[in-house]
Amino acid sequence: MPELTGGAPDFLAQLTTLATTGVLGGLGGLGGLRYNASLPELADRYGRPWDGGRVHKGSRWPHLFGWGDVQTVFCRCRRLRSFSLPAWHGELELPTPDGGLRTIDSQVTESALVAALTAANCRWETVTYQNLPGQRTLEVTPAEEVRVGLVLVDREGYDEPPLADWLLNKALLWGYDHVDCPEPDRSQPDDGWGAAVD
């Protein structure tokens, strides 16, 4: 098990950078995790990812890969479409450029998050859903067609009482500009990421 290093302030700084730039950077060497990043380039930097399988039953792409607790989705063109950080665990295993993992404290309160975003002159929209009364998302647009969602919940568990200061449940990044991937070139050898099979 990797050693627990850094704390919520470290993670809070990285969330602020993610919200303002669309890049999860500096945290355990995660400078390359961004919308449209190349799967082979990320694999060169962080090591071979774990394979989470198909997103849809009938097609290999989009496909889920990950490093530590970072869950990423890539299209057939091997470009990152989205990623998710499950902060509800209380700690996260994040990849480092040497192929290792670094474990950090991921507990961030809403008041601390809002203060950090405000200090960074970051603007957000608060999104709520009628069917999820104990949840809200601070949605940010750090770049054109790119969104960051910081999902907050009012309790640590379903059976727990509501909290005075909501907690970060997960952080998400996704984009809207990618409509169609080019068809794979069947004359090329398999690139190790399933290019020869669809």
N, C-alpha and C positions, 0 to 999 in steps of 0.2 A: 504494500500500500504506500503510495507516495506520501511524503511528509506534508502536513498542513502548514502552508506558508501564506503570508498575507492575510488580510482580514477584510471585513466588509468595506472599510474605506477604500482599499485597493480596488475592490470590485466595483464600488460606486464610481470611482474615477473612470474605470473602463466603460461602464454603462453610459456615463456622460459623454465620453469620446464617441461611443457607438451612436448615440442619439444625435450628436452634432456633426459627425463626419460620415457615418455609415460604415465605419471600419472598427472592428474589435481589435485594438492594437495595444501593444506593450505588455499585456497580461500574459505572462508565460510565453512571450514571443508570438502572439497571435496577430501580428500586423497584417498578415495576408488574408484574414477572414473577412471577406466583403462580398457584396453582390457581384456576380459575374466573374469571380476568381476562377482560375483554371484548376481542375481536379489534379492533373499531373503535376502542376507547379506546387499545389498545396501538399501533395504526397511527397514531393522532393523535400519540402521544408519540414513537414511534421512526421513523416514516415507513412507507411501504408495504412490507410484507414480501415476500420472495421466495416464490414458489409452488412447493412441493415435490410437489404432486400428491395423488392419492387414497391413503389408507392401505389400502383394500380395492378390488379391481378393479371390483366391481359397483356401487359407490355413491360419490358425491362426498364424502360425510361418513362418518366423520371425515376430516379433510384436514390435510396437513402444510404449515405455513408456517414462515418463519424470518427472523431478523435476524442478519446476520453468521454466526457459527457456532452460534447458538442455534436449535435445531430444536424447533418447537412443534407440538402436535397440537390441533386445535379440532373441536368437534362442530358439528352443524348449527345449534345455538343460538348459535354464535359465542363460546363460552366455552372457555377453555384447559383441556384435560384432562390434558396432560402436557408436559414439556419435557426436553431432553437437552443436556448440554454435553460435547462430545468433548475431554476433557482430554489424551488420548493424543497430540494433535498437538504438544504442548509449548508452544503458545501459542493463544490464543483471540481472535477478533474479536468484540467485543461492541458492541451498539448504544448510542448516546448519545441523549439527548432532542432533540438538534438534527437527528436523522436521519443522523448520521455513525456511524463505527465507531471503537472504541478497541481496540488489540491489547495483550494482557497475557500474561505468563508463566503457564502453567498447570501447571507441574511441582510436584506436592505429594507428599511421602513419607507413608507410613502413620504413622510415628512423629510427624511434625509434625501430621498430621490428628488423630490420637488425643489428643495433648497439647492441641490447641486445643479439641476437643469436651469433653474432661475439664475443662478450665479454665472452660468455659461451662456446666458442670453438665448437659451433654447426655447422655442415655442412648440407647444403640443396641443393636440385636441384630445379631450377626454371622451372615450367611447364606452357606452354601457349597453347592455342587452337585457331586455325584459325577462328572458328565461334564465339569466344568470345574475340574480340580485346581489350576490356577495362578491361580485367581480367587476372591475373596470380596467380599461387599458389607456395608458397615455401613449398616443400615437404621434410619431414625429416623422417629418419628411426631410431627411438630411441631404438628399440629392434628388434631382428630377427622377421620377418613377421609382424611387426607392423608399421603403417605409420601415420604420422600427417601431415595434410594439412592446411596451413595458407593462406586463399584465400584473395587476395587484388584486389581492384577495383579502377579505375581511376576517379570516380565521385561519389557523394553521391546519386544522382538520375539520371534517364535516361535523364531528361530534363536539367540537370545541366551541367555547363562547366567542362572540365577536371581539375583535381587538380594537383598542382605542386608536392605534396607528397601524393601518393596513400594511401588509408585507408584499414584497415582490415575489411573484409565483414563477414567472418565466420571462425571458427576453427573446424577442423574435426579430428577424430581419427578412424581408422579401422584396421583390421588385415586380414591376408591371410591364416593362418594355419588351420582354422576350416572348414572342408569339410562336414562331416556328423554328425548330432546329433543322439544320440541313440533314439530308439523308446520309447515313454512314456510307463511306466508300468501301464497297465490298471487295475491291481489288487490293486493299491494304490489309496487312496482317493484323490480328487481334492486338489491340494496344494494352491488354491486361485489364481493361475496365469494361469488357463486354462489347466492343465495337463490332465484332463478327457475329454477334447474336442480338436479336431484337425481340 
